[in-house]
């Protein structure tokens, strides 16, 4: 199975599983899944977040997802428990489709690591 086919299959499994758990089977968009990772990483799953906090959660998720690729490194947790990351390497300029593939790949890797999908 080619890498692209495997990623596509795993992405579909991930979206289906998360959508059934969090969205009554309405397919979740990429941004919604990134947001879920941010909530997971923060660990405050029962809190209601303000708009700016939701953007910060997505930032946390992107940093965590791209950390294994060498773009970010974890620095510290602040007094409110929010993780902070440092930029290790700037992301190369990517087209929208390339960004999407990178994030899907990173999300699939994250959920494989967490053993949410196999």
N, C-alpha and C positions, 0 to 999 in steps of 0.2 A: 504494500500500500504506500502510495507516495505521501510525502510529508504534508502536502497541501490537502490531500484527501483525508488524511488522518486528522488534521486540524479542523477541517470542515465538519467531519463526523463528530468529533469531540465537542466542538462549539455547539452543534445542534443538540447534543445530549445535555450539555450544560444549560443552555437556554431553556430547554424543555423542563428540566428538573427545577431550576430556580423559578421559572414562571409558574409551575404548579404549586410551589411552596409559598411564593410571595405575591402572585398576581392572578390568582384564580384561572390559570392557564392562558391568560393573555400574554403573548410573547413579550418578554422584557427587551428593551433596547440596550445597546452597548453602554450608554451613560448610566442607566439604572443599575446595571450589574456592577459598574465601577463604583457607584454610590454604595451599594451593598458591601463591597469590599472595604470601603472606608469606614462604614459603621462597624463591621467585623473587627477591623484593625484597632479602632478606638475602644471597642469593648463596651460601649454604652448603648446596648441594643434596645432598651426600652425608653430611651429619651426622645422627646420631640425636638427637632432641630430647626433653628431659624434659617432663613435663606443663605446668609453669609456662612453659617456653620456647614450647610450642605455643600457649598462650594469648597470649603476647607476639607470636608470629608472626601470629596472627589480628588482633591490635591494629595491628601494622605494616601489614597488608594493608588494613584498614578505613581507616586514615589515608591510605594511598597512593591507595586507590580514591576516597575522598571529597575528596581534595586539589583535583581540577579543579572541584569544586562550590563551593569556597571555604570549606570547613569546617575544613581543616587545612592547615598549610604545613610543608614539610620544614625542620628546624633543623640537625641535624648527625649525623654517625656517631660512635658512641662508640669506645673503644679496642678493643672486640671486634668492631667492624664493624656493630653494630646501628644502624639508622636511628632517629632521634628526630624527632617532629613536635610542633608547637605547635597548640593549638586557636585558630582564627581566629574562628569563629562557632559557637555552640552549635547542634546539630541541633534542628530543630523537633520537637515531639511528633508521632510518627507511629504509626499503628496497625500491627499486625504485618504485614498485607498490604502496606501502603505501604512499610514497611522492606524487605520482600522485593523489591518492584518496584525501589526505589531501588538496592539492592545488585546486582540482576541487570542493571540498566541500567549501573551503574558497572563491573561485571565485563565486560560486552559491550564497553563503550568501551575498557577496559584492553586486552583481547585484540585488538580492532581496531587500537589504537595499536601493539601489539607485532607486528601482522601475523600473528597466530596463526590468526585467522579473517578472512574477507573480508566 
